[in-house]
Amino acid sequence: MKNSQWALVTGASAGVGREIAVILASKGWNLVLAARSEDKLSVLKEELISSYAVQIEVI
């Protein structure tokens, strides 16, 4: 069964926000990632999906 828990991570393109996103994804959380740099978020999205098979939405 897929995890139905979702978390919103702001500032997810770098630093602490990015690390929080990685930690939550590694625990199976689906994520909504928000930051000013959509390019960096898109790269992170692909990394997390391929590594942890979670659902990711980018804002």
PDB file of N, CA, C, O and CB in Angstrom:
ATOM      1  N   MET A   1       0.837  -1.189   0.000  1.00  0.00           N
ATOM      2  CA  MET A   1       0.000   0.000   0.000  1.00  0.00           C
ATOM      3  C   MET A   1       0.877   1.246   0.000  1.00  0.00           C
ATOM      4  O   MET A   1       1.846   1.333   0.755  1.00  0.00           O
ATOM      5  CB  MET A   1      -0.950   0.002   1.216  1.00  0.00           C
ATOM      6  N   LYS A   2       0.538   2.196  -0.840  1.00  0.00           N
ATOM      7  CA  LYS A   2       1.276   3.451  -0.906  1.00  0.00           C
ATOM      8  C   LYS A   2       0.978   4.296   0.322  1.00  0.00           C
ATOM      9  O   LYS A   2      -0.120   4.247   0.876  1.00  0.00           O
ATOM     10  CB  LYS A   2       0.925   4.223  -2.188  1.00  0.00           C
ATOM     11  N   ASN A   3       1.967   5.067   0.737  1.00  0.00           N
ATOM     12  CA  ASN A   3       1.804   5.965   1.867  1.00  0.00           C
ATOM     13  C   ASN A   3       0.868   7.102   1.473  1.00  0.00           C
ATOM     14  O   ASN A   3       1.016   7.684   0.397  1.00  0.00           O
ATOM     15  CB  ASN A   3       3.174   6.514   2.341  1.00  0.00           C
ATOM     16  N   SER A   4      -0.078   7.417   2.322  1.00  0.00           N
ATOM     17  CA  SER A   4      -1.000   8.513   2.037  1.00  0.00           C
ATOM     18  C   SER A   4      -0.624   9.787   2.780  1.00  0.00           C
ATOM     19  O   SER A   4      -1.354  10.776   2.715  1.00  0.00           O
ATOM     20  CB  SER A   4      -2.412   8.111   2.397  1.00  0.00           C
ATOM     21  N   GLN A   5       0.501   9.777   3.484  1.00  0.00           N
ATOM     22  CA  GLN A   5       0.931  10.957   4.224  1.00  0.00           C
ATOM     23  C   GLN A   5       1.649  11.921   3.283  1.00  0.00           C
ATOM     24  O   GLN A   5       2.506  11.523   2.493  1.00  0.00           O
ATOM     25  CB  GLN A   5       1.849  10.562   5.405  1.00  0.00           C
ATOM     26  N   TRP A   6       1.280  13.191   3.385  1.00  0.00           N
ATOM     27  CA  TRP A   6       1.891  14.236   2.579  1.00  0.00           C
ATOM     28  C   TRP A   6       2.483  15.293   3.503  1.00  0.00           C
ATOM     29  O   TRP A   6       1.958  15.565   4.582  1.00  0.00           O
ATOM     30  CB  TRP A   6       0.859  14.866   1.605  1.00  0.00           C
ATOM     31  N   ALA A   7       3.600  15.886   3.048  1.00  0.00           N
ATOM     32  CA  ALA A   7       4.214  16.991   3.786  1.00  0.00           C
ATOM     33  C   ALA A   7       4.548  18.100   2.808  1.00  0.00           C
ATOM     34  O   ALA A   7       4.948  17.837   1.674  1.00  0.00           O
ATOM     35  CB  ALA A   7       5.487  16.525   4.553  1.00  0.00           C
ATOM     36  N   LEU A   8       4.385  19.341   3.246  1.00  0.00           N
ATOM     37  CA  LEU A   8       4.792  20.512   2.481  1.00  0.00           C
ATOM     38  C   LEU A   8       6.162  20.944   2.983  1.00  0.00           C
ATOM     39  O   LEU A   8       6.338  21.201   4.174  1.00  0.00           O
ATOM     40  CB  LEU A   8       3.748  21.672   2.607  1.00  0.00           C
ATOM     41  N   VAL A   9       7.134  21.026   2.074  1.00  0.00           N
ATOM     42  CA  VAL A   9       8.482  21.460   2.448  1.00  0.00           C
ATOM     43  C   VAL A   9       8.783  22.747   1.690  1.00  0.00           C
ATOM     44  O   VAL A   9       8.862  22.750   0.462  1.00  0.00           O
ATOM     45  CB  VAL A   9       9.556  20.350   2.136  1.00  0.00           C
ATOM     46  N   THR A  10       8.950  23.836   2.431  1.00  0.00           N
ATOM     47  CA  THR A  10       9.300  25.110   1.807  1.00  0.00           C
ATOM     48  C   THR A  10      10.810  25.276   1.820  1.00  0.00           C
ATOM     49  O   THR A  10      11.498  24.729   2.681  1.00  0.00           O
ATOM     50  CB  THR A  10       8.613  26.294   2.533  1.00  0.00           C
ATOM     51  N   GLY A  11      11.315  26.029   0.864  1.00  0.00           N
ATOM     52  CA  GLY A  11      12.757  26.220   0.759  1.00  0.00           C
ATOM     53  C   GLY A  11      13.470  24.931   0.387  1.00  0.00           C
ATOM     54  O   GLY A  11      14.611  24.708   0.790  1.00  0.00           O
ATOM     55  N   ALA A  12      12.797  24.083  -0.382  1.00  0.00           N
ATOM     56  CA  ALA A  12      13.303  22.737  -0.658  1.00  0.00           C
ATOM     57  C   ALA A  12      14.385  22.668  -1.723  1.00  0.00           C
ATOM     58  O   ALA A  12      14.924  21.591  -1.975  1.00  0.00           O
ATOM     59  CB  ALA A  12      12.180  21.869  -1.067  1.00  0.00           C
ATOM     60  N   SER A  13      14.718  23.789  -2.357  1.00  0.00           N
ATOM     61  CA  SER A  13      15.708  23.728  -3.429  1.00  0.00           C
ATOM     62  C   SER A  13      17.144  23.638  -2.920  1.00  0.00           C
ATOM     63  O   SER A  13      18.039  23.259  -3.676  1.00  0.00           O
ATOM     64  CB  SER A  13      15.569  24.932  -4.312  1.00  0.00           C
ATOM     65  N   ALA A  14      17.380  23.980  -1.649  1.00  0.00           N
ATOM     66  CA  ALA A  14      18.751  23.944  -1.116  1.00  0.00           C
ATOM     67  C   ALA A  14      18.724  23.944   0.409  1.00  0.00           C
ATOM     68  O   ALA A  14      17.690  24.188   1.031  1.00  0.00           O
ATOM     69  CB  ALA A  14      19.576  25.151  -1.637  1.00  0.00           C
ATOM     70  N   GLY A  15      19.875  23.666   0.987  1.00  0.00           N
ATOM     71  CA  GLY A  15      20.066  23.787   2.426  1.00  0.00           C
ATOM     72  C   GLY A  15      19.192  22.872   3.261  1.00  0.00           C
ATOM     73  O   GLY A  15      18.968  21.709   2.924  1.00  0.00           O
ATOM     74  N   VAL A  16      18.700  23.438   4.372  1.00  0.00           N
ATOM     75  CA  VAL A  16      17.922  22.674   5.341  1.00  0.00           C
ATOM     76  C   VAL A  16      16.632  22.141   4.717  1.00  0.00           C
ATOM     77  O   VAL A  16      16.255  20.996   4.965  1.00  0.00           O
ATOM     78  CB  VAL A  16      17.599  23.539   6.560  1.00  0.00           C
ATOM     79  N   GLY A  17      15.959  22.955   3.917  1.00  0.00           N
ATOM     80  CA  GLY A  17      14.723  22.508   3.281  1.00  0.00           C
ATOM     81  C   GLY A  17      14.937  21.293   2.401  1.00  0.00           C
ATOM     82  O   GLY A  17      14.122  20.371   2.397  1.00  0.00           O
ATOM     83  N   ARG A  18      16.037  21.290   1.653  1.00  0.00           N
ATOM     84  CA  ARG A  18      16.353  20.150   0.783  1.00  0.00           C
ATOM     85  C   ARG A  18      16.616  18.899   1.621  1.00  0.00           C
ATOM     86  O   ARG A  18      16.135  17.816   1.286  1.00  0.00           O
ATOM     87  CB  ARG A  18      17.582  20.467  -0.108  1.00  0.00           C
ATOM     88  N   GLU A  19      17.361  19.041   2.685  1.00  0.00           N
ATOM     89  CA  GLU A  19      17.671  17.900   3.549  1.00  0.00           C
ATOM     90  C   GLU A  19      16.413  17.344   4.210  1.00  0.00           C
ATOM     91  O   GLU A  19      16.266  16.129   4.343  1.00  0.00           O
ATOM     92  CB  GLU A  19      18.687  18.304   4.619  1.00  0.00           C
ATOM     93  N   ILE A  20      15.520  18.216   4.620  1.00  0.00           N
ATOM     94  CA  ILE A  20      14.259  17.757   5.202  1.00  0.00           C
ATOM     95  C   ILE A  20      13.467  16.962   4.170  1.00  0.00           C
ATOM     96  O   ILE A  20      12.879  15.931   4.495  1.00  0.00           O
ATOM     97  CB  ILE A  20      13.426  18.953   5.719  1.00  0.00           C
ATOM     98  N   ALA A  21      13.451  17.439   2.926  1.00  0.00           N
ATOM     99  CA  ALA A  21      12.746  16.721   1.855  1.00  0.00           C
ATOM    100  C   ALA A  21      13.344  15.330   1.651  1.00  0.00           C
ATOM    101  O   ALA A  21      12.606  14.357   1.496  1.00  0.00           O
ATOM    102  CB  ALA A  21      12.805  17.523   0.534  1.00  0.00           C
ATOM    103  N   VAL A  22      14.663  15.229   1.651  1.00  0.00           N
ATOM    104  CA  VAL A  22      15.325  13.935   1.466  1.00  0.00           C
ATOM    105  C   VAL A  22      14.992  12.996   2.621  1.00  0.00           C
ATOM    106  O   VAL A  22      14.691  11.823   2.399  1.00  0.00           O
ATOM    107  CB  VAL A  22      16.853  14.117   1.349  1.00  0.00           C
ATOM    108  N   ILE A  23      15.044  13.497   3.837  1.00  0.00           N
ATOM    109  CA  ILE A  23      14.749  12.666   5.012  1.00  0.00           C
ATOM    110  C   ILE A  23      13.305  12.170   4.981  1.00  0.00           C
ATOM    111  O   ILE A  23      13.050  10.987   5.208  1.00  0.00           O
ATOM    112  CB  ILE A  23      15.008  13.455   6.309  1.00  0.00           C
ATOM    113  N   LEU A  24      12.367  13.063   4.703  1.00  0.00           N
ATOM    114  CA  LEU A  24      10.962  12.658   4.663  1.00  0.00           C
ATOM    115  C   LEU A  24      10.704  11.648   3.549  1.00  0.00           C
ATOM    116  O   LEU A  24       9.981  10.672   3.749  1.00  0.00           O
ATOM    117  CB  LEU A  24      10.064  13.881   4.478  1.00  0.00           C
ATOM    118  N   ALA A  25      11.289  11.878   2.384  1.00  0.00           N
ATOM    119  CA  ALA A  25      11.114  10.937   1.269  1.00  0.00           C
ATOM    120  C   ALA A  25      11.698   9.575   1.620  1.00  0.00           C
ATOM    121  O   ALA A  25      11.124   8.542   1.273  1.00  0.00           O
ATOM    122  CB  ALA A  25      11.777  11.484  -0.013  1.00  0.00           C
ATOM    123  N   SER A  26      12.837   9.571   2.307  1.00  0.00           N
ATOM    124  CA  SER A  26      13.452   8.296   2.684  1.00  0.00           C
ATOM    125  C   SER A  26      12.576   7.516   3.670  1.00  0.00           C
ATOM    126  O   SER A  26      12.694   6.296   3.785  1.00  0.00           O
ATOM    127  CB  SER A  26      14.836   8.541   3.296  1.00  0.00           C
ATOM    128  N   LYS A  27      11.699   8.232   4.380  1.00  0.00           N
ATOM    129  CA  LYS A  27      10.768   7.585   5.313  1.00  0.00           C
ATOM    130  C   LYS A  27       9.424   7.278   4.651  1.00  0.00           C
ATOM    131  O   LYS A  27       8.495   6.814   5.313  1.00  0.00           O
ATOM    132  CB  LYS A  27      10.550   8.474   6.542  1.00  0.00           C
ATOM    133  N   GLY A  28       9.321   7.540   3.335  1.00  0.00           N
ATOM    134  CA  GLY A  28       8.129   7.183   2.590  1.00  0.00           C
ATOM    135  C   GLY A  28       7.064   8.251   2.473  1.00  0.00           C
ATOM    136  O   GLY A  28       5.977   7.976   1.965  1.00  0.00           O
ATOM    137  N   TRP A  29       7.342   9.463   2.928  1.00  0.00           N
ATOM    138  CA  TRP A  29       6.365  10.549   2.829  1.00  0.00           C
ATOM    139  C   TRP A  29       6.292  11.062   1.392  1.00  0.00           C
ATOM    140  O   TRP A  29       7.317  11.183   0.721  1.00  0.00           O
ATOM    141  CB  TRP A  29       6.729  11.704   3.797  1.00  0.00           C
ATOM    142  N   ASN A  30       5.087  11.360   0.925  1.00  0.00           N
ATOM    143  CA  ASN A  30       4.879  12.081  -0.328  1.00  0.00           C
ATOM    144  C   ASN A  30       5.073  13.555  -0.026  1.00  0.00           C
ATOM    145  O   ASN A  30       4.778  14.008   1.079  1.00  0.00           O
ATOM    146  CB  ASN A  30       3.453  11.799  -0.942  1.00  0.00           C
ATOM    147  N   LEU A  31       5.572  14.314  -1.009  1.00  0.00           N
ATOM    148  CA  LEU A  31       5.960  15.692  -0.723  1.00  0.00           C
ATOM    149  C   LEU A  31       5.395  16.693  -1.713  1.00  0.00           C
ATOM    150  O   LEU A  31       5.236  16.410  -2.900  1.00  0.00           O
ATOM    151  CB  LEU A  31       7.447  15.803  -0.706  1.00  0.00           C
ATOM    152  N   VAL A  32       5.096  17.872  -1.186  1.00  0.00           N
ATOM    153  CA  VAL A  32       4.857  19.058  -1.991  1.00  0.00           C
ATOM    154  C   VAL A  32       6.062  19.945  -1.729  1.00  0.00           C
ATOM    155  O   VAL A  32       6.278  20.390  -0.602  1.00  0.00           O
ATOM    156  CB  VAL A  32       3.473  19.780  -1.633  1.00  0.00           C
ATOM    157  N   LEU A  33       6.850  20.204  -2.773  1.00  0.00           N
ATOM    158  CA  LEU A  33       8.075  20.991  -2.639  1.00  0.00           C
ATOM    159  C   LEU A  33       7.833  22.408  -3.141  1.00  0.00           C
ATOM    160  O   LEU A  33       7.275  22.607  -4.220  1.00  0.00           O
ATOM    161  CB  LEU A  33       9.242  20.332  -3.415  1.00  0.00           C
ATOM    162  N   ALA A  34       8.253  23.386  -2.354  1.00  0.00           N
ATOM    163  CA  ALA A  34       8.083  24.785  -2.731  1.00  0.00           C
ATOM    164  C   ALA A  34       9.396  25.532  -2.559  1.00  0.00           C
ATOM    165  O   ALA A  34      10.106  25.342  -1.571  1.00  0.00           O
ATOM    166  CB  ALA A  34       6.972  25.447  -1.896  1.00  0.00           C
ATOM    167  N   ALA A  35       9.712  26.385  -3.530  1.00  0.00           N
ATOM    168  CA  ALA A  35      10.889  27.253  -3.468  1.00  0.00           C
ATOM    169  C   ALA A  35      10.839  28.193  -4.658  1.00  0.00           C
ATOM    170  O   ALA A  35       9.969  28.077  -5.522  1.00  0.00           O
ATOM    171  CB  ALA A  35      12.222  26.423  -3.459  1.00  0.00           C
ATOM    172  N   ARG A  36      11.776  29.120  -4.693  1.00  0.00           N
ATOM    173  CA  ARG A  36      11.818  30.068  -5.808  1.00  0.00           C
ATOM    174  C   ARG A  36      12.442  29.468  -7.054  1.00  0.00           C
ATOM    175  O   ARG A  36      12.123  29.899  -8.163  1.00  0.00           O
ATOM    176  CB  ARG A  36      12.583  31.305  -5.407  1.00  0.00           C
ATOM    177  N   SER A  37      13.317  28.489  -6.907  1.00  0.00           N
ATOM    178  CA  SER A  37      14.039  27.909  -8.035  1.00  0.00           C
ATOM    179  C   SER A  37      13.362  26.629  -8.528  1.00  0.00           C
ATOM    180  O   SER A  37      13.612  25.541  -8.010  1.00  0.00           O
ATOM    181  CB  SER A  37      15.491  27.619  -7.642  1.00  0.00           C
ATOM    182  N   GLU A  38      12.508  26.780  -9.531  1.00  0.00           N
ATOM    183  CA  GLU A  38      11.782  25.620 -10.050  1.00  0.00           C
ATOM    184  C   GLU A  38      12.724  24.610 -10.703  1.00  0.00           C
ATOM    185  O   GLU A  38      12.462  23.408 -10.660  1.00  0.00           O
ATOM    186  CB  GLU A  38      10.725  26.069 -11.055  1.00  0.00           C
ATOM    187  N   ASP A  39      13.808  25.080 -11.302  1.00  0.00           N
ATOM    188  CA  ASP A  39      14.768  24.166 -11.928  1.00  0.00           C
ATOM    189  C   ASP A  39      15.382  23.221 -10.903  1.00  0.00           C
ATOM    190  O   ASP A  39      15.468  22.016 -11.139  1.00  0.00           O
ATOM    191  CB  ASP A  39      15.873  24.957 -12.636  1.00  0.00           C
ATOM    192  N   LYS A  40      15.807  23.760  -9.772  1.00  0.00           N
ATOM    193  CA  LYS A  40      16.400  22.930  -8.721  1.00  0.00           C
ATOM    194  C   LYS A  40      15.362  21.965  -8.136  1.00  0.00           C
ATOM    195  O   LYS A  40      15.683  20.822  -7.812  1.00  0.00           O
ATOM    196  CB  LYS A  40      16.991  23.818  -7.606  1.00  0.00           C
ATOM    197  N   LEU A  41      14.134  22.427  -8.004  1.00  0.00           N
ATOM    198  CA  LEU A  41      13.081  21.559  -7.479  1.00  0.00           C
ATOM    199  C   LEU A  41      12.798  20.397  -8.427  1.00  0.00           C
ATOM    200  O   LEU A  41      12.554  19.274  -7.986  1.00  0.00           O
ATOM    201  CB  LEU A  41      11.800  22.363  -7.238  1.00  0.00           C
ATOM    202  N   SER A  42      12.832  20.670  -9.723  1.00  0.00           N
ATOM    203  CA  SER A  42      12.593  19.606 -10.702  1.00  0.00           C
ATOM    204  C   SER A  42      13.660  18.526 -10.622  1.00  0.00           C
ATOM    205  O   SER A  42      13.355  17.338 -10.730  1.00  0.00           O
ATOM    206  CB  SER A  42      12.547  20.182 -12.114  1.00  0.00           C
ATOM    207  N   VAL A  43      14.913  18.936 -10.434  1.00  0.00           N
ATOM    208  CA  VAL A  43      16.013  17.975 -10.293  1.00  0.00           C
ATOM    209  C   VAL A  43      15.818  17.155  -9.021  1.00  0.00           C
ATOM    210  O   VAL A  43      15.952  15.931  -9.043  1.00  0.00           O
ATOM    211  CB  VAL A  43      17.389  18.705 -10.266  1.00  0.00           C
ATOM    212  N   LEU A  44      15.505  17.820  -7.921  1.00  0.00           N
ATOM    213  CA  LEU A  44      15.275  17.122  -6.650  1.00  0.00           C
ATOM    214  C   LEU A  44      14.093  16.164  -6.779  1.00  0.00           C
ATOM    215  O   LEU A  44      14.152  15.041  -6.278  1.00  0.00           O
ATOM    216  CB  LEU A  44      15.021  18.136  -5.506  1.00  0.00           C
ATOM    217  N   LYS A  45      13.038  16.590  -7.435  1.00  0.00           N
ATOM    218  CA  LYS A  45      11.868  15.742  -7.637  1.00  0.00           C
ATOM    219  C   LYS A  45      12.253  14.432  -8.305  1.00  0.00           C
ATOM    220  O   LYS A  45      11.864  13.361  -7.839  1.00  0.00           O
ATOM    221  CB  LYS A  45      10.819  16.469  -8.474  1.00  0.00           C
ATOM    222  N   GLU A  46      12.999  14.503  -9.373  1.00  0.00           N
ATOM    223  CA  GLU A  46      13.400  13.299 -10.098  1.00  0.00           C
ATOM    224  C   GLU A  46      14.297  12.407  -9.242  1.00  0.00           C
ATOM    225  O   GLU A  46      14.164  11.183  -9.275  1.00  0.00           O
ATOM    226  CB  GLU A  46      14.121  13.677 -11.394  1.00  0.00           C
ATOM    227  N   GLU A  47      15.208  13.009  -8.474  1.00  0.00           N
ATOM    228  CA  GLU A  47      16.084  12.239  -7.581  1.00  0.00           C
ATOM    229  C   GLU A  47      15.272  11.477  -6.537  1.00  0.00           C
ATOM    230  O   GLU A  47      15.515  10.295  -6.292  1.00  0.00           O
ATOM    231  CB  GLU A  47      17.093  13.168  -6.886  1.00  0.00           C
ATOM    232  N   LEU A  48      14.311  12.156  -5.927  1.00  0.00           N
ATOM    233  CA  LEU A  48      13.530  11.541  -4.860  1.00  0.00           C
ATOM    234  C   LEU A  48      12.594  10.459  -5.388  1.00  0.00           C
ATOM    235  O   LEU A  48      12.418   9.421  -4.750  1.00  0.00           O
ATOM    236  CB  LEU A  48      12.732  12.599  -4.125  1.00  0.00           C
ATOM    237  N   ILE A  49      12.000  10.697  -6.538  1.00  0.00           N
ATOM    238  CA  ILE A  49      11.111   9.690  -7.125  1.00  0.00           C
ATOM    239  C   ILE A  49      11.894   8.429  -7.470  1.00  0.00           C
ATOM    240  O   ILE A  49      11.446   7.319  -7.184  1.00  0.00           O
ATOM    241  CB  ILE A  49      10.410  10.246  -8.385  1.00  0.00           C
ATOM    242  N   SER A  50      13.065   8.598  -8.086  1.00  0.00           N
ATOM    243  CA  SER A  50      13.841   7.415  -8.488  1.00  0.00           C
ATOM    244  C   SER A  50      14.450   6.694  -7.287  1.00  0.00           C
ATOM    245  O   SER A  50      14.589   5.472  -7.315  1.00  0.00           O
ATOM    246  CB  SER A  50      14.950   7.818  -9.459  1.00  0.00           C
ATOM    247  N   SER A  51      14.810   7.418  -6.246  1.00  0.00           N
ATOM    248  CA  SER A  51      15.438   6.798  -5.082  1.00  0.00           C
ATOM    249  C   SER A  51      14.437   6.178  -4.111  1.00  0.00           C
ATOM    250  O   SER A  51      14.699   5.121  -3.538  1.00  0.00           O
ATOM    251  CB  SER A  51      16.267   7.814  -4.358  1.00  0.00           C
ATOM    252  N   TYR A  52      13.290   6.835  -3.926  1.00  0.00           N
ATOM    253  CA  TYR A  52      12.380   6.420  -2.854  1.00  0.00           C
ATOM    254  C   TYR A  52      10.965   6.067  -3.314  1.00  0.00           C
ATOM    255  O   TYR A  52      10.133   5.686  -2.490  1.00  0.00           O
ATOM    256  CB  TYR A  52      12.297   7.502  -1.842  1.00  0.00           C
ATOM    257  N   ALA A  53      10.679   6.186  -4.601  1.00  0.00           N
ATOM    258  CA  ALA A  53       9.351   5.854  -5.154  1.00  0.00           C
ATOM    259  C   ALA A  53       8.217   6.543  -4.408  1.00  0.00           C
ATOM    260  O   ALA A  53       7.225   5.908  -4.050  1.00  0.00           O
ATOM    261  CB  ALA A  53       9.132   4.349  -5.119  1.00  0.00           C
ATOM    262  N   VAL A  54       8.364   7.832  -4.177  1.00  0.00           N
ATOM    263  CA  VAL A  54       7.332   8.625  -3.525  1.00  0.00           C
ATOM    264  C   VAL A  54       6.685   9.540  -4.561  1.00  0.00           C
ATOM    265  O   VAL A  54       7.203   9.710  -5.665  1.00  0.00           O
ATOM    266  CB  VAL A  54       7.924   9.450  -2.343  1.00  0.00           C
ATOM    267  N   GLN A  55       5.562  10.119  -4.196  1.00  0.00           N
ATOM    268  CA  GLN A  55       4.894  11.091  -5.068  1.00  0.00           C
ATOM    269  C   GLN A  55       5.401  12.480  -4.704  1.00  0.00           C
ATOM    270  O   GLN A  55       5.538  12.811  -3.527  1.00  0.00           O
ATOM    271  CB  GLN A  55       3.329  11.007  -4.934  1.00  0.00           C
ATOM    272  N   ILE A  56       5.675  13.286  -5.719  1.00  0.00           N
ATOM    273  CA  ILE A  56       6.193  14.636  -5.504  1.00  0.00           C
ATOM    274  C   ILE A  56       5.417  15.611  -6.358  1.00  0.00           C
ATOM    275  O   ILE A  56       5.210  15.371  -7.547  1.00  0.00           O
ATOM    276  CB  ILE A  56       7.700  14.715  -5.826  1.00  0.00           C
ATOM    277  N   GLU A  57       4.982  16.717  -5.760  1.00  0.00           N
ATOM    278  CA  GLU A  57       4.392  17.840  -6.486  1.00  0.00           C
ATOM    279  C   GLU A  57       5.308  19.051  -6.263  1.00  0.00           C
ATOM    280  O   GLU A  57       5.816  19.260  -5.162  1.00  0.00           O
ATOM    281  CB  GLU A  57       2.904  18.135  -6.003  1.00  0.00           C
ATOM    282  N   VAL A  58       5.507  19.832  -7.307  1.00  0.00           N
ATOM    283  CA  VAL A  58       6.377  21.013  -7.220  1.00  0.00           C
ATOM    284  C   VAL A  58       5.531  22.268  -7.397  1.00  0.00           C
ATOM    285  O   VAL A  58       4.707  22.364  -8.307  1.00  0.00           O
ATOM    286  CB  VAL A  58       7.512  20.959  -8.294  1.00  0.00           C
ATOM    287  N   ILE A  59       5.757  23.228  -6.500  1.00  0.00           N
ATOM    288  CA  ILE A  59       5.067  24.519  -6.589  1.00  0.00           C
ATOM    289  C   ILE A  59       6.105  25.590  -6.855  1.00  0.00           C
ATOM    290  O   ILE A  59       5.763  26.767  -6.969  1.00  0.00           O
ATOM    291  CB  ILE A  59       4.258  24.833  -5.283  1.00  0.00           C
TER     292      ILE A  59
END
